Structure formats: structure tokens, C-alpha cells
């Protein structure tokens, strides 16, 4: 099964991705993971990528595309893959099309997890982390025990300001992928609202 998972930050892609990779026994591939792996490897491509990443600059599309192409050539991708966070732009999607066409590995589905912006904001800004256990709670949906509440913290990227920037970037750069894949009959829209079990059932239905 060859899959792409799309959706705004906070929609729950990470949680649902775990279910999919276990069900189909396929690797989950994210841009961040392949960049970090390339840097650790010390390969010529990894060194080139590190020059951008270590100075806080955005890694150019051509380098990201080359990294993704190399990762998809690994043996564990022969039975399928789940791409999360790649492609991020239409230009990257076009490059991916070329790679998959060359390898005879077309996409089966592009899953889009949809949640309203206002609900996403509530999800993100209400999260609180326990610095001792690493457990994440939510002040409304999953409140912590009273004896733990005082030590919980809000992560810097869970503020309204930071999340707003991430959401704007998603709408500007990644959302154009929705009509790109919809026009090709690959897009599967999934309502990301409701309980974890309800969303998981919808995701399962979309790929069956």
C-alpha cells in the first residue's frame, strides 16, 4: 500500500499513521526523519543538507526530493510506504510523481484528515506536558489529575502565535496539494473530528 497522509498541524496524522503502518507493515517516512538520517550518515548528500539545517535555513526542494527518492529506494519500501510531511508543495509532488512512475510504484491513496481551524487551535493551545513522565494532557479533553496540574508545562510550539504561523504555512504551501490529488482521483477526505476510535474507523474505511 503506497500512501500519502495530508492534513493541517494538530489534525491527528501522527496517531493515525501508527495504526496504518502497523496494519500494512510499511514504513512511515517524514521529511524530518530523512533529513536527520542523512545528516547522521555523513554521506555527501547528508553533508550538503547539514549546511542548510545547521544554520536554520530551509532545505531546498531539490535536496529534499533527492533524499526522498533515496529513501523510497530502500528495501523496506518494496511492500509500500506512508509519506507524512512529504510532499509539502506541488513542486515536490511533481518530483515524487516522476520517481514513482520510474519505479512502477503508483500511489494507492492520498488521505486528507480534515479539522476546522478553530478546533485545531483549541487542540493545540490546550495541550500540557508533564516534564517528568513525558505524558501529554489536554486541559479540556484529557485533563490531568489535580496533584499533577501544577507541574505541567505548555511547550513553546503549542502557543496560539506559533501555531498560527504553522497553520498559515500549511494553507499557503501544502493545501494546494488537495486539488492536485483530487483531480487525479486519489484524494480521500476523512473527517478528523470525534473520538480516536471514530476517526480510526473512518481512516480504515478510506483505505479499504
C-alpha positions as CSV (number, residue, x, y, z in Angstrom):
1,X,0.0,0.0,0.0
2,X,1.5,3.3,-1.1
3,X,0.0,6.2,0.9
4,X,0.4,9.9,1.5
5,X,-1.1,11.5,4.6
6,X,-2.1,15.1,4.4
7,X,-3.7,17.4,6.9
8,X,-3.1,20.5,9.0
9,X,-0.9,20.5,12.1
10,X,-2.8,19.1,15.0
11,X,-5.2,17.1,12.9
12,X,-4.0,13.8,14.4
13,X,-2.0,12.4,11.5
14,X,0.7,11.1,13.8
15,X,-1.7,8.9,15.8
16,X,-3.5,7.6,12.7
17,X,-0.2,6.9,10.9
18,X,0.8,4.5,13.6
19,X,-2.3,2.4,13.0
20,X,-1.7,2.3,9.3
21,X,2.0,1.4,9.4
22,X,1.2,-1.5,11.8
23,X,-1.7,-2.7,9.8
24,X,0.1,-2.8,6.4
25,X,3.6,-3.4,7.8
26,X,5.0,-0.4,5.9
27,X,7.5,2.3,7.0
28,X,6.4,5.8,7.8
29,X,8.6,8.4,6.0
30,X,8.7,12.0,7.1
31,X,10.9,14.9,5.8
32,X,12.3,15.4,9.2
33,X,13.3,11.8,9.6
34,X,15.1,11.5,6.3
35,X,16.9,14.8,6.8
36,X,18.2,13.7,10.2
37,X,19.2,10.3,8.9
38,X,21.1,11.8,6.0
39,X,23.0,14.1,8.3
40,X,23.9,11.3,10.7
41,X,25.1,9.2,7.8
42,X,27.7,11.7,6.8
43,X,27.1,11.0,3.1
44,X,27.9,13.7,0.5
45,X,24.2,14.4,0.3
46,X,23.9,14.5,4.1
47,X,26.8,16.9,4.3
48,X,25.1,19.2,1.8
49,X,21.8,19.0,3.7
50,X,23.5,19.7,7.0
51,X,24.9,23.0,5.7
52,X,21.3,24.2,5.5
53,X,19.8,22.5,8.6
54,X,22.6,23.6,10.9
55,X,22.2,27.2,10.0
56,X,18.4,27.2,10.3
57,X,17.9,27.6,6.6
58,X,15.1,25.8,4.7
59,X,16.4,22.8,2.8
60,X,15.8,23.4,-0.9
61,X,13.2,21.3,-2.8
62,X,15.8,19.6,-5.0
63,X,17.7,18.3,-2.0
64,X,14.5,17.1,-0.2
65,X,13.4,15.4,-3.4
66,X,16.7,13.6,-3.7
67,X,16.6,12.5,-0.1
68,X,13.0,11.2,-0.6
69,X,14.0,9.4,-3.7
70,X,16.9,7.6,-2.0
71,X,14.7,6.7,1.0
72,X,12.0,5.2,-1.2
73,X,14.6,3.0,-2.9
74,X,15.3,1.2,0.4
75,X,14.3,-2.4,0.7
76,X,11.7,-1.8,3.4
77,X,9.7,0.3,0.9
78,X,9.2,-2.5,-1.5
79,X,5.9,-3.5,0.1
80,X,4.7,0.0,0.4
81,X,5.1,3.2,2.4
82,X,3.4,6.0,4.1
83,X,4.6,9.5,3.4
84,X,3.9,12.1,6.2
85,X,5.1,15.6,5.6
86,X,6.2,15.0,2.1
87,X,5.4,16.2,-0.4
88,X,4.8,19.7,1.1
89,X,4.3,21.6,-2.2
90,X,3.0,20.9,-5.6
91,X,6.6,21.1,-7.0
92,X,7.6,18.3,-4.6
93,X,4.5,16.3,-5.6
94,X,5.5,16.6,-9.3
95,X,9.0,15.3,-8.5
96,X,7.6,12.4,-6.5
97,X,5.3,11.5,-9.4
98,X,8.4,11.1,-11.6
99,X,10.2,8.9,-9.0
100,X,7.1,6.6,-8.5
101,X,6.5,6.4,-12.3
102,X,10.1,5.3,-12.9
103,X,9.8,2.6,-10.2
104,X,6.4,1.4,-11.2
105,X,5.0,2.1,-7.7
106,X,1.9,4.3,-8.1
107,X,0.1,5.9,-5.2
108,X,-2.9,4.0,-3.9
109,X,-4.5,6.8,-1.8
110,X,-3.8,10.3,-0.6
111,X,-5.6,10.6,2.8
112,X,-6.7,14.1,3.9
113,X,-7.6,14.4,7.6
114,X,-9.9,17.4,7.9
115,X,-10.4,19.5,11.0
116,X,-11.7,23.1,11.3
117,X,-9.0,25.7,12.1
118,X,-10.8,26.8,15.3
119,X,-10.9,23.3,16.7
120,X,-7.2,22.8,15.8
121,X,-6.4,25.9,17.8
122,X,-8.2,24.5,20.8
123,X,-6.5,21.2,20.5
124,X,-3.0,22.7,20.3
125,X,-3.2,25.5,22.8
126,X,-4.9,23.3,25.4
127,X,-2.1,20.7,25.4
128,X,0.1,20.4,28.6
129,X,3.1,18.2,29.1
130,X,4.4,16.5,32.2
131,X,8.2,17.2,32.2
132,X,8.8,14.1,34.4
133,X,6.8,11.4,32.6
134,X,6.5,13.0,29.2
135,X,2.8,12.4,29.3
136,X,0.7,14.9,27.3
137,X,-2.7,16.0,28.7
138,X,-5.3,18.5,27.4
139,X,-7.0,21.0,29.8
140,X,-10.4,20.2,28.3
141,X,-10.4,16.8,26.5
142,X,-8.0,14.9,28.8
143,X,-7.4,16.9,32.0
144,X,-4.6,15.8,34.3
145,X,-5.0,14.6,37.9
146,X,-5.2,17.6,40.3
147,X,-2.0,16.6,42.0
148,X,-0.1,16.9,38.7
149,X,-1.6,20.1,37.3
150,X,0.9,22.4,38.9
151,X,4.0,20.9,37.3
152,X,2.6,20.7,33.7
153,X,4.1,23.0,31.1
154,X,3.0,24.3,27.7
155,X,5.5,23.6,25.0
156,X,6.7,26.7,23.1
157,X,5.3,25.5,19.8
158,X,1.9,25.0,21.4
159,X,1.1,28.7,21.7
160,X,-1.5,30.4,19.5
161,X,1.2,32.6,17.9
162,X,3.4,29.7,16.8
163,X,0.5,27.5,15.7
164,X,-0.9,30.4,13.7
165,X,2.3,30.6,11.7
166,X,2.3,26.8,11.1
167,X,-1.3,26.9,10.0
168,X,-0.8,29.8,7.6
169,X,2.2,27.9,6.1
170,X,0.1,24.8,5.6
171,X,-2.7,26.8,3.8
172,X,-0.3,28.6,1.6
173,X,2.1,25.8,0.6
174,X,0.5,22.4,1.3
175,X,-3.2,22.9,0.8
176,X,-2.8,23.3,-3.0
177,X,-1.9,19.6,-3.0
178,X,-5.6,18.9,-2.2
179,X,-6.9,19.8,-5.7
180,X,-3.7,18.4,-7.2
181,X,-4.5,14.9,-6.0
182,X,-8.3,15.3,-6.1
183,X,-8.2,15.9,-9.8
184,X,-6.4,12.6,-10.2
185,X,-9.0,10.6,-8.2
186,X,-6.5,9.8,-5.4
187,X,-7.8,12.0,-2.6
188,X,-9.8,10.5,0.3
189,X,-11.3,13.1,2.6
190,X,-11.6,12.0,6.2
191,X,-13.5,13.8,9.0
192,X,-10.9,14.2,11.8
193,X,-13.4,15.3,14.4
194,X,-14.7,13.0,17.1
195,X,-13.1,10.3,19.3
196,X,-9.9,8.5,18.4
197,X,-11.9,5.3,17.7
198,X,-14.3,7.1,15.4
199,X,-11.5,8.7,13.3
200,X,-9.6,5.5,13.1
201,X,-12.7,3.7,11.8
202,X,-13.1,6.4,9.1
203,X,-9.4,6.1,8.1
204,X,-9.7,2.3,7.9
205,X,-12.8,2.7,5.7
206,X,-11.0,5.1,3.4
207,X,-8.2,2.7,2.6
208,X,-10.3,-0.4,2.3
